[in-house]
């Protein structure tokens, strides 16, 4: 069981262990695309020193050239790197249960980590998450935009590399420290009561998505859950671009951005595949 750290509203921000983090990916979809890099910086507002976590990630598929042009990470660079399951598990272990996570546009980074934890059948942390994008929109209304690079420059902070996860994590740290001092954010209540904080496992769409699933789709979900619990392969029909029948070994049910997905090892493709649940029918457990 992963427990969220308990913070009293009057807790001094300088007493909190923050982990600013950032991801680089092969695209914008946490389900269809892959993690390429995951980095973090553990810091306190009262100390200049900080600790770092940094890993490239084996994408198990070619990185699109247009994406490499943005972050500079190539297939050769990730060939010997750990796979996402190992990387996200190591990162969560390194961060620990007592930290407060932080990211710029946190919804994006958190969702990629959360989906990869679910794909690996690992528990999602319940730690608090502070979004520096939300902070900048509230307190830097005169900035031309609220992209991380623009915010760094607007605050006259040290510039440097961008679109690499460790460099961006350091920028997030610097942005938060500057804004917390500039806006006198001294207590946890100054963050938690002003809409700057969520939790890592918060999914704003999951409840409403479950309510809108058809009865047939709900039966598919329950059948898959039972198969996962019993480690049974299933036979299913998938109504994708082409209708097909497949035998798969389910590994995880994932919810992301309003849709449910099944991650499974496809016997026909001899590889991991992801299927949208609302396109699956006639599920039958084998064995």
Phi and psi in degrees as a GROMACS rama.xvg file:
@    title "Ramachandran Plot"
@    xaxis  label "Phi"
@    yaxis  label "Psi"
@TYPE xy
-100.158  118.852  UNK-2
-101.983  141.234  UNK-3
-74.3996  142.037  UNK-4
-65.9355  138.531  UNK-5
-92.0987  127.526  UNK-6
-125.968  124.049  UNK-7
-70.303  149.413  UNK-8
-60.9308  -28.5107  UNK-9
-92.0608  6.81195  UNK-10
-57.9571  132.693  UNK-11
-71.0231  130.487  UNK-12
-57.1226  -31.0397  UNK-13
-69.6534  -14.3873  UNK-14
-92.3186  -1.19375  UNK-15
-94.775  137.21  UNK-16
-89.7172  112.055  UNK-17
-98.8882  147.049  UNK-18
-125.085  102.275  UNK-19
-80.3987  132.868  UNK-20
-142.029  165.278  UNK-21
-154.703  151.464  UNK-22
-123.148  151.199  UNK-23
-114.65  142.915  UNK-24
-137.011  175.213  UNK-25
-90.9938  -2.16854  UNK-26
176.894  -167.361  UNK-27
-95.5402  -14.7561  UNK-28
-94.0367  120.703  UNK-29
-63.3981  -23.4179  UNK-30
-90.4357  -47.2331  UNK-31
-81.2182  -26.1445  UNK-32
-108.666  172.921  UNK-33
-122.94  154.063  UNK-34
-72.2417  140.345  UNK-35
-113.268  -34.536  UNK-36
-151.924  144.599  UNK-37
-140.715  122.087  UNK-38
-137.405  156.432  UNK-39
-148.586  158.699  UNK-40
-131.843  118.502  UNK-41
-91.7145  128.102  UNK-42
-151.489  166.402  UNK-43
-129.015  147.684  UNK-44
-69.4034  -13.8178  UNK-45
-96.4276  -2.59997  UNK-46
-129.94  147.459  UNK-47
-82.5768  -25.8632  UNK-48
-74.9845  156.716  UNK-49
-154.754  159.966  UNK-50
-108.656  152.603  UNK-51
-126.99  152.539  UNK-52
-127.609  133.094  UNK-53
-150.539  128.006  UNK-54
-150.228  136.374  UNK-55
-78.159  162.635  UNK-56
-132.949  131.153  UNK-57
-69.8639  114.262  UNK-58
-77.8619  -13.6654  UNK-59
59.841  17.9816  UNK-60
-162.797  155.58  UNK-61
-60.3814  140.842  UNK-62
-83.4979  125.311  UNK-63
-56.0301  140.395  UNK-64
-60.8466  -35.7013  UNK-65
-69.2751  -24.5441  UNK-66
-79.5625  -41.7064  UNK-67
-58.1911  -33.9797  UNK-68
-63.9352  -23.4535  UNK-69
-84.9462  -52.7879  UNK-70
-104.964  -8.99976  UNK-71
80.255  7.39955  UNK-72
-91.7372  125.679  UNK-73
-107.889  168.471  UNK-74
-59.552  -40.2655  UNK-75
-63.0605  -34.815  UNK-76
-67.9369  -31.1845  UNK-77
-101.269  -0.36681  UNK-78
-56.8592  -41.5462  UNK-79
-101.558  7.91358  UNK-80
-77.3403  159.04  UNK-81
-65.2335  156.105  UNK-82
-76.4053  167.272  UNK-83
-57.9969  -39.7464  UNK-84
-56.3939  -45.7008  UNK-85
-70.533  -42.3135  UNK-86
-63.5489  -47.3253  UNK-87
-69.5605  -35.7308  UNK-88
-64.1125  -43.4431  UNK-89
-63.6463  -38.9009  UNK-90
-65.9823  -46.0917  UNK-91
-64.141  -40.0307  UNK-92
-63.39  -42.2434  UNK-93
-64.6408  -42.9737  UNK-94
-65.2583  -42.3953  UNK-95
85.257  165.544  UNK-96
-79.8535  -9.51094  UNK-97
-104.177  0.0541782  UNK-98
-85.6225  165.259  UNK-99
-110.275  118.421  UNK-100
-74.222  161.248  UNK-101
-153.534  139.599  UNK-102
-155.986  162.918  UNK-103
-99.867  117.451  UNK-104
63.5924  59.9802  UNK-105
-58.8925  -31.1049  UNK-106
-53.8433  -39.5461  UNK-107
-67.9075  -53.6763  UNK-108
-66.4581  -43.6475  UNK-109
-62.2427  -42.3432  UNK-110
-63.9131  -38.572  UNK-111
-64.0976  -43.4545  UNK-112
-67.483  -43.3444  UNK-113
-61.5735  -44.0981  UNK-114
-65.0619  -39.3683  UNK-115
-72.1202  -30.2654  UNK-116
-65.5109  -44.1707  UNK-117
-63.8387  -40.9092  UNK-118
-61.9534  -31.0879  UNK-119
-91.2722  4.53899  UNK-120
58.9944  37.9462  UNK-121
-107.88  147.581  UNK-122
-68.3754  147.56  UNK-123
-88.4557  133.968  UNK-124
-66.4391  157.132  UNK-125
-111.035  14.2389  UNK-126
-60.2576  155.021  UNK-127
-69.0307  154.524  UNK-128
-133.551  128.051  UNK-129
-102.167  133.947  UNK-130
-106.664  111.651  UNK-131
-72.2652  -18.8299  UNK-132
-64.9745  -44.6055  UNK-133
-63.0077  -40.5458  UNK-134
-60.5981  -44.979  UNK-135
-67.7046  -35.812  UNK-136
-65.9681  -31.2678  UNK-137
-79.8255  -43.0093  UNK-138
-104.205  -14.4708  UNK-139
-119.059  55.3659  UNK-140
-69.2239  -15.3417  UNK-141
-90.3733  -1.30886  UNK-142
-69.853  145.528  UNK-143
-62.4078  -32.9117  UNK-144
-158.88  -177.974  UNK-145
-120.127  23.8535  UNK-146
-64.4285  151.873  UNK-147
-56.3639  -45.6906  UNK-148
-61.0269  -41.4605  UNK-149
-64.9846  -41.8058  UNK-150
-64.8079  -42.951  UNK-151
-57.6255  -47.1799  UNK-152
-67.9057  -38.6972  UNK-153
-63.1763  -33.3943  UNK-154
-89.3137  2.77535  UNK-155
58.0543  39.9511  UNK-156
-90.6627  161.998  UNK-157
-56.4694  127.639  UNK-158
-90.5605  -176.007  UNK-159
161.825  -150.853  UNK-160
-66.1033  150.381  UNK-161
-134.367  161.915  UNK-162
64.196  24.9338  UNK-163
-124.626  139.071  UNK-164
-63.7231  -38.8207  UNK-165
-70.1751  -44.149  UNK-166
-60.7335  -43.4134  UNK-167
-68.119  -33.5123  UNK-168
-62.9259  -40.7808  UNK-169
-65.6848  -39.7245  UNK-170
-61.4477  -41.9078  UNK-171
-60.7881  -43.902  UNK-172
-56.9863  -48.9381  UNK-173
-64.6466  -39.8606  UNK-174
-62.4814  -45.0521  UNK-175
-64.969  -44.3521  UNK-176
-61.8647  -40.9385  UNK-177
-66.5517  -44.5043  UNK-178
-72.759  -34.8204  UNK-179
-65.8801  -34.009  UNK-180
-75.9199  -42.0532  UNK-181
-65.3791  -37.6934  UNK-182
-101.212  7.06303  UNK-183
57.7633  47.8022  UNK-184
-86.4037  89.518  UNK-185
-100.606  -29.8602  UNK-186
-116.613  155.864  UNK-187
-58.426  -33.032  UNK-188
-62.6689  -28.7944  UNK-189
-64.246  -23.7599  UNK-190
-97.2818  -49.3278  UNK-191
-71.7593  -27.3287  UNK-192
-96.0862  6.26196  UNK-193
-122.668  18.4162  UNK-194
80.0257  17.751  UNK-195
-98.1109  -1.43018  UNK-196
-126.738  138.564  UNK-197
-132.956  -166.56  UNK-198
-121.115  154.201  UNK-199
-59.9387  -35.4933  UNK-200
-92.0232  6.54785  UNK-201
-72.1831  128.685  UNK-202
-128.703  102.231  UNK-203
-67.7673  -17.2881  UNK-204
-101.946  -15.1806  UNK-205
-62.097  -46.907  UNK-206
-63.4098  -46.7739  UNK-207
-67.374  -33.4661  UNK-208
-66.0649  -41.0025  UNK-209
-62.6927  -38.6751  UNK-210
-67.8413  -28.0787  UNK-211
-93.3933  -3.97078  UNK-212
-66.8347  140.243  UNK-213
-68.9517  164.087  UNK-214
-60.6582  -39.3255  UNK-215
-63.7273  -42.4253  UNK-216
-65.7946  -36.6513  UNK-217
-64.5814  -38.287  UNK-218
-64.8531  -38.1522  UNK-219
-62.1542  -45.308  UNK-220
-58.2526  -47.4567  UNK-221
-66.343  -38.9924  UNK-222
-62.6282  -41.6514  UNK-223
-67.6509  -41.7285  UNK-224
-59.045  -43.319  UNK-225
-63.9868  -40.9516  UNK-226
-63.7522  -39.2305  UNK-227
-65.178  -44.1835  UNK-228
-61.2666  -34.9921  UNK-229
-98.3844  2.55434  UNK-230
56.2226  42.5113  UNK-231
-103.219  140.809  UNK-232
-72.2237  158.527  UNK-233
-131.958  152.998  UNK-234
-104.399  130.604  UNK-235
-143.432  162.398  UNK-236
-106.451  134.254  UNK-237
-120.417  124.573  UNK-238
-101.526  68.2279  UNK-239
-89.3486  -140.622  UNK-240
-59.8238  -35.367  UNK-241
-127.781  144.653  UNK-242
-77.5642  132.479  UNK-243
-147.496  156.932  UNK-244
-109.194  133.873  UNK-245
-138.132  150.66  UNK-246
-109.124  123.697  UNK-247
-133.58  157.144  UNK-248
-104.957  102.813  UNK-249
-64.3412  139.962  UNK-250
-117.683  -33.4558  UNK-251
-162.314  148.073  UNK-252
-99.6621  130.962  UNK-253
-124.194  138.538  UNK-254
-114.613  129.716  UNK-255
-149.677  123.884  UNK-256
52.2014  42.5322  UNK-257
94.5102  -1.17245  UNK-258
-127.892  149.682  UNK-259
-100.507  141.99  UNK-260
-132.165  150.8  UNK-261
-108.182  125.116  UNK-262
-99.6268  129.157  UNK-263
-153.12  158.325  UNK-264
-88.769  116.434  UNK-265
-85.1465  122.474  UNK-266
-66.7026  -34.5885  UNK-267
-71.0988  -44.2176  UNK-268
-82.7218  -16.6643  UNK-269
54.0038  45.3522  UNK-270
-161.573  163.269  UNK-271
-70.8368  138.679  UNK-272
-136.112  154.337  UNK-273
-119.602  132.542  UNK-274
-124.699  135.876  UNK-275
-73.4601  129.77  UNK-276
-62.8354  -36.6563  UNK-277
-72.7234  -1.26911  UNK-278
-109.009  5.37314  UNK-279
-99.8687  140.47  UNK-280
-144.453  166.622  UNK-281
51.0077  58.038  UNK-282
-83.806  129.571  UNK-283
-136.396  120.44  UNK-284
-71.3363  141.655  UNK-285
-108.564  132.569  UNK-286
